[in-house]
Amino acid sequence: MNETVSIRNVIKLSGAFVACAIGSGFATGQEILQFFSGQGIMSIAGTLVTTILFSWCGAMFMKHGFEHRLESPVKIMEFYFGERLGKYIETIFQIFLYGVYVIMIAGAGATLSEYFGINPMIGRVGMAVFAFFTVILGLTKVGEILGGIGTIIILFTLTIGAWSLMTNIGGLKVASEIIPTLDIIKAPGGWLGSGVIYPAYNAIVVIILSCSLGRNAKSSKEAVYGGLLGGVLFGASILVMNLGIIAHIKEIYDKQVPTLELVNSISPILAIVFAVIICFGIYTTTVPMLWGCVRHFAEDGTKKFFIIALILTALGLVLGMTNFKTLINVIYPASGYAGLALFVAVAYQDYRHKKLAKNLPEADEIKIIPAVAKIENSNSDI
């Protein structure tokens, strides 16, 4: 079997993968604060757990997307949960994903309001409009956009987190004493629970786009490498940003956008740039969330697709008026528990297909995947 691997494609796949996961919660620092920093120094171990699990599920999603030509949300869920249960699970997951979309809209309003002091409705409407038109473009263009933006966001967050840590590394020494005295909204389960629930929630966020991206990889190995690299980069971003927030926890624990406070302490001008970067981070998650929900009801490029996208955008604007912190604390953990079921299903299906492959003659195995790929590619492209 052809196992061609292009480093450029691997980086592109990993960039789109991370960009999908990095949304308003991550880019603003609110997710990191609730799931990691609020848990104290032991959150470092939590980030390691998250990195391992997220790298694994990213590799599996892209690998299965390539090998089984997974694209539509329904087909993806049927692959993991079976034909009957898959349809119900896919509907449940879409509800969670739409909840994440609503959080992105709220996050856009909170970011612009907290730093620039403008009406949060302007940020919400602006993000909703940009996401709507991007979704109408189609997934191929979306993947190209996300891949480029994702790399920029990763580099920027790593730089800001590292700089914030180095400018007050002594803050880590006293964090264990300070954090218990602060009224921080935390995710349930302590550092270990957060380390597991966080990637489980993100698995629901990235599964549809990841499988679709993996379908376009040149080989199974390339798809796996793209998912693995994406998980490692995401984990590294979490760790560095987490340490930067912990080092300044007393000053930023009650902020809706903690990362903006970190950047502002370095340079007000840089904070303006970072506010724009955060908006891009929100955008990169808003787009696939909306696309996945619309694809549940209609095919790309159809009139029905356009109408449903418009309706869901308008509804998201209304629901996005809820408090940003509250939305994250309620929707993300609930999504994470649902994501645990997805972890089990992914592990089972991977084991099952490996077992079947061992019993399949090599010549037949080589013929099957390219044959399916040829048929699928002749019918439609992402």
C-alpha positions as CSV (number, residue, x, y, z in Angstrom):
1,M,0.0,0.0,0.0
2,N,1.3,3.5,-0.9
3,E,2.3,5.2,2.4
4,T,3.4,8.5,1.0
5,V,3.9,11.2,3.6
6,S,4.3,14.9,2.8
7,I,5.6,17.0,5.6
8,R,3.8,20.0,4.2
9,N,0.5,18.1,4.2
10,V,1.1,16.8,7.8
11,I,1.7,20.4,9.0
12,K,-1.4,21.6,7.1
13,L,-3.5,18.8,8.6
14,S,-2.2,19.4,12.1
15,G,-2.8,23.2,11.8
16,A,-6.4,22.7,10.7
17,F,-6.9,20.2,13.5
18,V,-5.6,22.5,16.2
19,A,-7.3,25.6,14.8
20,C,-10.6,23.7,15.1
21,A,-9.9,23.0,18.8
22,I,-8.6,26.5,19.6
23,G,-11.7,28.6,20.0
24,S,-12.9,31.4,22.2
25,G,-12.4,29.4,25.4
26,F,-8.8,28.5,24.7
27,A,-7.7,31.7,23.0
28,T,-9.2,33.9,25.8
29,G,-7.6,31.7,28.4
30,Q,-11.0,31.0,30.1
31,E,-10.9,27.2,29.2
32,I,-7.3,26.9,30.5
33,L,-8.2,28.8,33.7
34,Q,-11.2,26.6,34.5
35,F,-9.8,23.2,33.4
36,F,-6.2,23.6,34.4
37,S,-4.8,26.7,36.1
38,G,-7.6,26.7,38.7
39,Q,-6.5,23.2,39.7
40,G,-3.0,24.4,40.8
41,I,0.5,23.1,40.0
42,M,-0.9,19.5,39.6
43,S,-2.5,20.8,36.4
44,I,0.8,20.3,34.7
45,A,0.1,16.5,35.0
46,G,-3.3,17.2,33.7
47,T,-2.0,18.8,30.6
48,L,0.2,15.7,30.0
49,V,-2.9,13.5,30.2
50,T,-4.8,15.8,27.8
51,T,-1.9,15.8,25.3
52,I,-1.7,12.0,25.2
53,L,-5.5,11.5,24.8
54,F,-5.9,14.3,22.3
55,S,-3.0,13.1,20.1
56,W,-4.4,9.6,20.1
57,C,-8.0,10.6,19.2
58,G,-6.7,13.0,16.5
59,A,-4.6,10.2,14.9
60,M,-7.5,7.8,15.0
61,F,-10.0,10.3,13.6
62,M,-7.8,11.2,10.6
63,K,-6.7,7.6,10.1
64,H,-10.3,6.3,10.0
65,G,-11.4,9.2,7.9
66,F,-8.8,8.2,5.3
67,E,-9.2,4.4,5.4
68,H,-13.0,4.4,5.5
69,R,-13.7,7.6,3.5
70,L,-15.6,9.2,6.3
71,E,-17.1,12.6,5.5
72,S,-20.7,13.2,6.5
73,P,-21.5,13.5,10.2
74,V,-24.1,10.7,10.0
75,K,-21.6,8.3,8.3
76,I,-18.9,9.1,10.9
77,M,-21.2,8.3,13.9
78,E,-22.5,5.2,12.2
79,F,-19.0,4.0,11.7
80,Y,-18.2,4.3,15.4
81,F,-21.6,3.5,17.0
82,G,-23.4,1.4,14.4
83,E,-26.1,2.3,12.0
84,R,-29.0,2.5,14.5
85,L,-27.3,4.0,17.5
86,G,-25.1,6.2,15.4
87,K,-28.0,8.3,14.1
88,Y,-29.1,9.1,17.7
89,I,-25.6,9.8,18.9
90,E,-24.9,12.1,16.0
91,T,-28.0,14.1,16.9
92,I,-26.9,14.4,20.5
93,F,-23.4,15.4,19.5
94,Q,-24.7,18.0,17.2
95,I,-26.6,19.6,20.1
96,F,-23.4,19.9,22.0
97,L,-21.6,21.2,19.0
98,Y,-24.2,23.9,18.5
99,G,-23.7,24.8,22.2
100,V,-20.0,25.3,21.4
101,Y,-21.0,27.5,18.5
102,V,-23.1,29.6,20.8
103,I,-20.1,29.9,23.2
104,M,-17.9,31.1,20.3
105,I,-20.4,33.8,19.5
106,A,-20.6,34.9,23.2
107,G,-16.8,34.8,23.4
108,A,-16.4,37.2,20.4
109,G,-18.6,39.7,22.2
110,A,-16.8,39.3,25.5
111,T,-13.4,39.8,23.9
112,L,-14.1,43.0,22.1
113,S,-16.2,44.3,25.1
114,E,-13.6,43.6,27.8
115,Y,-10.6,45.2,26.0
116,F,-12.1,47.8,23.6
117,G,-15.2,48.6,25.7
118,I,-17.5,48.3,22.7
119,N,-21.0,46.9,22.7
120,P,-20.6,43.0,22.8
121,M,-23.4,42.7,20.2
122,I,-21.0,44.1,17.6
123,G,-18.5,41.3,18.2
124,R,-21.3,38.6,18.2
125,V,-22.9,39.8,15.0
126,G,-19.5,40.2,13.3
127,M,-18.4,36.7,14.2
128,A,-21.7,35.2,13.2
129,V,-21.6,36.9,9.8
130,F,-18.0,35.9,9.0
131,A,-18.6,32.3,10.0
132,F,-21.8,32.1,8.0
133,F,-20.2,33.2,4.7
134,T,-17.1,31.0,5.3
135,V,-19.4,27.9,5.8
136,I,-21.1,28.7,2.5
137,L,-17.7,28.5,0.8
138,G,-17.4,24.8,1.4
139,L,-15.1,22.6,3.5
140,T,-12.1,22.5,1.2
141,K,-11.6,26.3,1.4
142,V,-12.4,26.1,5.1
143,G,-9.6,23.5,5.7
144,E,-7.1,25.8,3.8
145,I,-8.2,28.8,5.9
146,L,-8.0,27.0,9.2
147,G,-4.7,25.4,8.5
148,G,-3.0,28.7,8.0
149,I,-4.7,30.5,10.9
150,G,-4.1,27.6,13.3
151,T,-0.3,27.8,12.9
152,I,-0.3,31.6,13.6
153,I,-2.4,31.1,16.7
154,I,-0.2,28.3,18.1
155,L,3.0,30.4,17.7
156,F,1.4,33.4,19.2
157,T,-0.1,31.6,22.3
158,L,3.2,29.8,22.9
159,T,5.1,33.1,22.8
160,I,2.7,34.9,25.1
161,G,2.5,32.0,27.6
162,A,6.3,31.6,27.7
163,W,6.9,35.4,28.1
164,S,4.3,35.7,30.8
165,L,5.9,32.8,32.7
166,M,9.5,34.1,32.4
167,T,8.5,37.6,33.6
168,N,7.1,36.2,36.8
169,I,8.3,32.6,37.2
170,G,8.4,33.2,41.0
171,G,4.6,33.2,40.8
172,L,4.6,29.4,40.4
173,K,6.3,29.0,43.8
174,V,3.4,30.7,45.6
175,A,0.6,29.5,43.4
176,S,-0.2,26.5,45.7
177,E,-0.9,28.9,48.5
178,I,-2.7,31.6,46.6
179,I,-5.1,29.5,44.3
180,P,-7.1,27.9,47.2
181,T,-7.9,31.4,48.5
182,L,-9.3,32.6,45.2
183,D,-12.9,32.2,44.0
184,I,-12.2,30.5,40.7
185,I,-14.8,28.8,38.6
186,K,-13.4,25.3,38.0
187,A,-14.3,22.3,36.0
188,P,-15.3,19.3,38.1
189,G,-13.0,16.3,38.8
190,G,-9.7,17.9,40.0
191,W,-6.6,17.9,37.8
192,L,-7.1,14.3,36.6
193,G,-10.7,14.6,35.8
194,S,-10.1,17.9,34.0
195,G,-7.2,16.3,32.1
196,V,-9.6,13.6,30.8
197,I,-12.8,15.6,30.3
198,Y,-11.1,18.4,28.4
199,P,-9.8,16.2,25.5
200,A,-13.1,14.2,25.6
201,Y,-15.0,17.5,25.0
202,N,-12.6,18.5,22.3
203,A,-13.0,15.1,20.6
204,I,-16.6,16.0,20.0
205,V,-15.6,19.4,18.7
206,V,-13.0,18.1,16.2
207,I,-14.3,14.7,15.1
208,I,-16.3,15.7,12.0
209,L,-13.7,18.1,10.6
210,S,-10.8,15.7,11.5
211,C,-12.4,12.7,9.7
212,S,-13.1,14.9,6.7
213,L,-9.6,16.2,6.6
214,G,-8.1,12.7,7.0
215,R,-10.1,11.6,4.0
216,N,-8.0,14.1,1.9
217,A,-4.7,12.8,3.2
218,K,-2.3,11.1,0.7
219,S,-1.9,8.0,2.9
220,S,-3.0,6.5,6.2
221,K,0.4,7.2,7.7
222,E,0.1,10.9,6.7
223,A,-3.3,11.1,8.3
224,V,-2.0,9.6,11.5
225,Y,1.0,11.9,11.6
226,G,-1.3,14.9,11.1
227,G,-3.5,14.0,14.0
228,L,-0.5,13.2,16.3
229,L,1.3,16.4,15.5
230,G,-1.9,18.4,16.0
231,G,-2.4,16.8,19.5
232,V,1.2,17.5,20.6
233,L,1.1,21.1,19.4
234,F,-2.3,21.6,21.2
235,G,-0.9,20.0,24.4
236,A,2.2,22.2,24.2
237,S,0.1,25.3,23.8
238,I,-2.1,24.3,26.8
239,L,1.0,23.7,29.0
240,V,2.8,27.0,28.2
241,M,-0.4,29.1,28.5
242,N,-1.4,27.3,31.7
243,L,2.0,28.1,33.4
244,G,1.7,31.7,32.2
245,I,-1.7,32.0,33.8
246,I,-0.7,30.3,37.0
247,A,2.3,32.7,37.4
248,H,-0.1,35.7,37.3
249,I,-3.2,33.9,38.7
250,K,-3.9,36.6,41.4
251,E,-4.3,39.4,38.9
252,I,-6.3,37.6,36.2
253,Y,-8.4,34.9,37.9
254,D,-11.6,36.9,37.7
255,K,-11.3,38.2,34.1
256,Q,-13.4,36.9,31.3
257,V,-10.4,37.2,29.0
258,P,-7.3,36.3,31.1
259,T,-4.9,36.1,28.2
260,L,-5.6,39.7,27.2
261,E,-4.6,40.8,30.7
262,L,-1.3,38.9,30.3
263,V,-0.5,40.5,27.0
264,N,-1.6,44.0,28.2
265,S,1.0,43.8,31.0
266,I,3.6,43.3,28.3
267,S,2.5,45.9,25.9
268,P,-0.9,47.6,25.3
269,I,-0.2,47.7,21.5
270,L,0.6,44.0,21.5
271,A,-2.7,43.5,23.4
272,I,-4.6,45.0,20.5
273,V,-2.8,42.6,18.1
274,F,-3.6,39.7,20.4
275,A,-7.3,40.7,20.6
276,V,-7.4,40.3,16.8
277,I,-5.6,36.9,17.2
278,I,-8.2,35.8,19.7
279,C,-11.0,36.7,17.3
280,F,-9.3,34.6,14.7
281,G,-9.1,31.8,17.2
282,I,-12.8,32.1,17.9
283,Y,-13.4,32.1,14.1
284,T,-11.5,28.9,13.5
285,T,-13.8,27.0,15.9
286,T,-17.0,28.8,15.0
287,V,-16.8,27.8,11.4
288,P,-16.6,24.0,11.7
289,M,-19.2,24.0,14.5
290,L,-21.7,25.7,12.3
291,W,-20.7,23.7,9.3
292,G,-21.2,20.4,11.2
293,C,-24.6,21.4,12.4
294,V,-25.8,22.5,9.0
295,R,-24.5,19.3,7.4
296,H,-26.7,17.3,9.7
297,F,-29.7,18.6,7.8
298,A,-28.4,19.4,4.2
299,E,-25.7,18.8,1.7
300,D,-23.1,21.5,0.9
301,G,-24.0,24.0,-1.9
302,T,-27.7,23.4,-1.8
303,K,-30.4,26.0,-1.2
304,K,-31.5,24.0,1.9
305,F,-27.9,24.3,3.2
306,F,-28.0,28.0,2.8
307,I,-31.3,28.5,4.5
308,I,-30.5,26.3,7.5
309,A,-27.1,28.0,7.9
310,L,-28.9,31.3,8.0
311,I,-31.5,30.1,10.6
312,L,-28.9,28.6,12.9
313,T,-26.8,31.7,12.7
314,A,-29.7,33.9,13.8
315,L,-30.6,31.6,16.6
316,G,-26.9,31.5,17.8
317,L,-26.9,35.2,18.0
318,V,-29.9,35.2,20.4
319,L,-28.5,32.4,22.6
320,G,-25.0,33.9,22.5
321,M,-26.2,36.7,24.8
322,T,-25.7,34.4,27.8
323,N,-22.7,35.0,30.1
324,F,-19.5,33.7,28.6
325,K,-18.1,32.2,31.8
326,T,-21.3,30.4,32.6
327,L,-21.6,28.9,29.2
328,I,-18.1,27.4,29.3
329,N,-18.7,26.0,32.9
330,V,-21.9,24.2,31.9
331,I,-21.6,23.1,28.3
332,Y,-18.0,22.0,28.2
333,P,-18.0,19.5,31.1
334,A,-21.3,18.1,29.9
335,S,-19.9,17.6,26.4
336,G,-16.8,16.0,27.9
337,Y,-18.8,13.3,29.6
338,A,-20.4,12.5,26.3
339,G,-17.0,12.5,24.7
340,L,-15.9,9.7,27.0
341,A,-18.4,7.4,25.3
342,L,-16.7,8.4,22.0
343,F,-13.3,7.5,23.3
344,V,-14.6,4.0,24.0
345,A,-16.2,3.6,20.6
346,V,-13.1,4.8,18.8
347,A,-10.8,2.4,20.7
348,Y,-13.2,-0.5,20.0
349,Q,-13.5,0.2,16.3
350,D,-9.8,0.6,15.8
351,Y,-9.2,-2.7,17.6
352,R,-12.0,-4.4,15.6
353,H,-10.7,-3.3,12.2
354,K,-7.1,-4.1,13.1
355,K,-8.2,-7.6,14.0
356,L,-10.2,-7.9,10.7
357,A,-7.1,-6.7,8.7
358,K,-5.0,-9.4,10.2
359,N,-7.4,-12.0,8.9
360,L,-7.5,-10.4,5.4
361,P,-5.0,-11.4,2.7
362,E,-2.6,-8.6,2.0
363,A,-3.4,-8.4,-1.7
364,D,-7.1,-7.9,-0.8
365,E,-6.3,-5.3,1.8
366,I,-4.3,-3.3,-0.7
367,K,-7.2,-3.4,-3.2
368,I,-10.0,-2.4,-0.9
369,I,-9.0,1.1,0.3
370,P,-7.9,2.6,-3.1
371,A,-10.9,1.1,-4.7
372,V,-13.3,2.8,-2.3
373,A,-11.2,6.0,-2.5
374,K,-11.6,6.0,-6.3
375,I,-15.3,5.5,-6.2
376,E,-15.8,8.3,-3.6
377,N,-13.5,10.8,-5.3
378,S,-15.3,10.3,-8.6
379,N,-18.6,11.2,-7.0
380,S,-17.6,14.1,-4.8
381,D,-14.7,16.2,-3.5
382,I,-14.6,18.0,-0.1
